């Protein structure tokens, strides 16, 4: 077995070893690899009949090996060497009880030439037709689906085309959600940290991804802002920030404790900030008399950390807006279990 040089004989799969073969020198399109034949030789007789090969494919372990093999053989999309690759179709074979007649074979070759395009592509990176490595397509796609690293265009697909809004007199109307400059800029800045957060906090299934972003879309006004920034709300300035809009001082304190930096905030300061917030909640029309940063006893470092979770300057912190969302997601999930 000669492995693909890019693999150096090592695994190219997270779950199953992926062997790569260049051990079949025959010019036809039939597999004559000694290694593959050994896999199919279930009774270890040293010979593999057509019937034995078909039967071996009913064995799960054999199917899994075959499904992960990367093999080198000429591409079927080349005009060159068509007759040599398919000439066996004209002779009786265990797998072919009715070989093709010369007219049928010629008709097949004409059809194959009409479909072939390899020689029409002019690209220095395109390998020669007989130097192509083939990956099992379904296994290849299944493996890459586990990547879950979203590109900017894939983040865009999370956005709805339209949303419903309520207008005067309870009228409901549709509003377009366009891929605007603020949205593009936000994803360009925070896309990598969002992807890392999804892995860190196991937002790793279609249902979890849909649930997380279904929430995050609305919290960020369809990926356009990271800060609620509404001074009229009683809980301001402890209002929503980040991709899940972390809100209220107890959640900010919980996040900082989770990060391991909360020990820089004394218990006395915590108690004063939480008491001020509780008073603001109890006296909402006068909330800022208790909750404003000028009176709520929050320290400068707390105010700085809070702004890092989400601010009008989306480049202020490229980690906390995503990471705080993952923290809150995990916290709420653990409370539901």
MARVEX-325319 format. One line per field, with one value per residue (C-alpha): residue number from 1; x, y, z. Coordinates in steps of 0.25 Angstrom, whole numbers, m for minus. Each point is the difference from the previous one (the first is absolute). Layout:
BEGIN
k c(NUM ...) $
px c(X ...) $
py c(Y ...) $
pz c(Z ...) $
END
This chain:
BEGIN
k c(1 2 3 4 5 6 7 8 9 10 11 12 13 14 15 16 17 18 19 20 21 22 23 24 25 26 27 28 29 30 31 32 33 34 35 36 37 38 39 40 41 42 43 44 45 46 47 48 49 50 51 52 53 54 55 56 57 58 59 60 61 62 63 64 65 66 67 68 69 70 71 72 73 74 75 76 77 78 79 80 81 82 83 84 85 86 87 88 89 90 91 92 93 94 95 96 97 98 99 100 101 102 103 104 105 106 107 108 109 110 111 112 113 114 115 116 117 118 119 120 121 122 123 124 125 126 127 128 129 130 131 132 133 134 135 136 137 138 139 140 141 142 143 144 145 146 147 148 149 150 151 152 153 154 155 156 157 158 159 160 161 162 163 164 165 166 167 168 169 170 171 172 173 174 175 176 177 178 179 180 181 182 183 184 185 186 187 188 189 190 191 192 193 194 195 196 197 198 199 200 201 202 203 204 205 206 207 208 209 210 211 212 213 214 215 216 217 218 219 220 221 222 223 224 225 226 227 228 229 230 231 232 233 234 235 236 237 238 239 240 241 242 243 244 245 246 247 248 249 250 251 252 253 254 255 256 257 258 259 260 261 262 263 264 265 266 267 268 269 270 271 272 273 274 275 276 277 278 279 280 281 282 283 284 285 286 287 288 289 290 291 292 293 294 295 296 297 298 299 300 301 302 303 304 305 306 307 308 309 310 311 312 313 314 315 316 317 318 319 320 321 322 323 324 325 326 327 328 329 330 331 332 333 334 335 336 337) $
px c(0 6 m7 m3 12 m9 m4 13 m8 m7 m14 m8 m13 m4 m7 6 13 0 10 4 4 9 2 m8 9 m11 m5 m15 m10 m1 6 13 5 7 m5 m14 0 5 m11 m10 6 m8 4 15 1 9 m10 m13 m11 m11 m10 10 2 m15 m2 11 m7 m11 10 m1 15 4 m10 6 14 m5 m7 12 10 7 4 8 m5 m3 m11 m13 m1 12 m1 14 0 m15 2 11 m8 m13 4 m3 m15 1 5 m8 3 m5 m7 m4 m8 m4 12 m2 0 9 m11 m5 14 3 m13 4 14 m7 m9 12 8 m12 0 15 6 14 8 m8 4 12 5 14 m5 m8 7 2 m12 7 5 m13 m3 m15 m7 m12 m10 m11 11 7 m12 m4 14 0 m14 6 9 m11 9 m9 5 m6 m9 m6 m2 m8 m9 m4 m7 m15 m3 m11 m5 m14 m1 m12 m3 m10 m14 5 2 11 9 12 14 12 12 12 14 5 13 m1 m4 11 10 m5 1 14 5 m7 m2 13 m4 m14 5 9 m11 m9 11 4 m15 m4 m10 3 m13 m10 m10 9 5 m14 m4 12 0 m15 2 12 m6 m11 9 10 m11 4 15 1 3 7 m6 m14 4 m14 2 m15 0 0 11 10 12 0 m8 2 13 6 m6 m10 m1 5 m8 m1 13 m2 2 12 6 m3 8 12 0 0 11 8 2 m12 10 4 m14 m2 m12 m4 0 m8 m11 0 m2 m11 m7 0 m6 m11 m4 0 m10 m8 m1 0 m4 12 9 12 1 4 6 8 15 2 m7 m1 14 5 15 8 4 m14 m5 12 m3 m15 3 8 m12 m6 2 m3 15 m2 16 1 1 m1 m2 m9 m13 0 6 m10 m11 5 2 m15 m4 6 m4 m15 1 6 m12 m10 6) $
py c(0 13 12 13 9 11 m11 m6 m13 8 1 11 m3 4 m13 m11 m2 4 m8 5 m9 1 m15 m3 2 m6 10 m5 5 m13 0 m9 5 m11 7 2 m15 m4 8 m8 m13 m4 m15 3 m9 10 0 9 m3 9 m7 1 15 3 m8 7 13 m5 0 14 0 m2 11 9 m2 1 13 7 m5 11 m5 4 m3 7 10 m4 14 m1 m3 m7 m15 m2 m13 m5 2 m6 m10 m11 3 m8 m13 m10 2 m5 13 2 m12 8 8 12 m2 8 10 1 3 10 7 0 6 11 4 m1 10 9 1 1 13 m2 5 12 6 8 1 m2 m7 m10 m14 m8 m9 m13 7 2 m4 m3 1 m7 11 m3 m3 13 8 m6 2 15 2 m2 12 10 12 10 10 14 m5 m11 10 8 m12 1 13 0 7 7 3 4 13 6 14 11 m5 m14 m1 m11 2 m7 6 m5 m5 4 m4 14 6 m1 m14 m4 8 m7 m14 3 4 m10 m12 m8 2 m4 m13 m3 3 m10 m11 4 0 m12 7 m11 m6 6 1 8 9 3 3 8 9 1 7 8 5 8 4 7 5 m10 1 15 4 m5 9 3 14 5 10 0 m14 m1 m10 9 0 m14 m2 m11 m2 m11 m10 m4 13 m3 9 3 1 m14 m6 9 m4 m14 1 7 m11 m11 7 0 15 2 0 14 4 0 m6 14 6 m11 2 15 m2 m11 8 13 m9 m5 14 4 m12 4 15 m1 14 5 m11 8 6 m14 m6 10 m2 12 m5 m16 m2 m7 1 5 m14 m5 10 m3 m15 3 8 m11 m10 9 15 9 m2 m15 m1 3 m14 m12 m11 4 3 m14 m7 7 m6 m14 2 4 m11 m10 6 0 m14 m5 6 m7 m14) $
pz c(0 m4 8 m5 3 6 10 3 4 11 3 m8 8 14 2 m9 m6 m15 m8 m14 m11 m12 m2 m12 m13 m10 m10 1 9 8 14 1 13 8 13 m4 m5 14 7 m9 2 12 0 m1 m12 m8 m11 m1 m9 m5 9 12 m2 m1 13 7 m2 9 12 7 3 m14 m5 10 m5 m15 4 5 m10 m9 m13 m12 m14 m13 0 m7 m6 m10 m14 0 2 0 m8 9 12 m5 m10 10 m2 m13 6 9 14 14 2 m14 m6 m13 m5 m10 m15 m8 m4 14 5 m10 3 15 m4 m8 12 10 m10 0 15 2 3 7 m12 m1 13 0 14 5 13 m7 1 m13 m3 5 13 7 14 3 13 4 m2 10 11 m4 1 13 6 m4 6 13 m2 4 m3 m7 m10 m2 m11 9 12 m10 m2 14 m3 m4 m13 8 14 5 7 7 m4 5 4 1 m15 m4 m12 m6 1 m9 7 m10 1 4 3 15 m1 m9 9 12 m6 m6 14 9 m10 5 15 m2 m7 11 11 m7 2 14 5 m8 m9 m10 m5 m10 11 9 m11 m4 14 3 m12 0 13 m4 m12 7 12 m10 m9 m11 2 0 14 13 10 3 4 5 11 2 6 15 0 m8 0 3 m13 m11 m6 m9 m9 11 6 14 10 15 9 5 m14 m3 14 m3 m13 6 11 m11 m8 13 2 9 12 m3 5 15 6 6 m14 m5 11 m3 m15 2 10 m9 m11 9 4 m14 m3 12 m4 m15 m3 8 m4 m4 13 5 m12 m7 0 7 13 m2 6 m13 m1 m12 m3 0 m9 m10 1 m2 m13 m5 0 m11 m4 m12 m4 m5 0 15 4 m10 10 11 m8 m5 12 10 m9 1 15 1 m9 9 13 m5 m5 13 7 m9 2) $
END
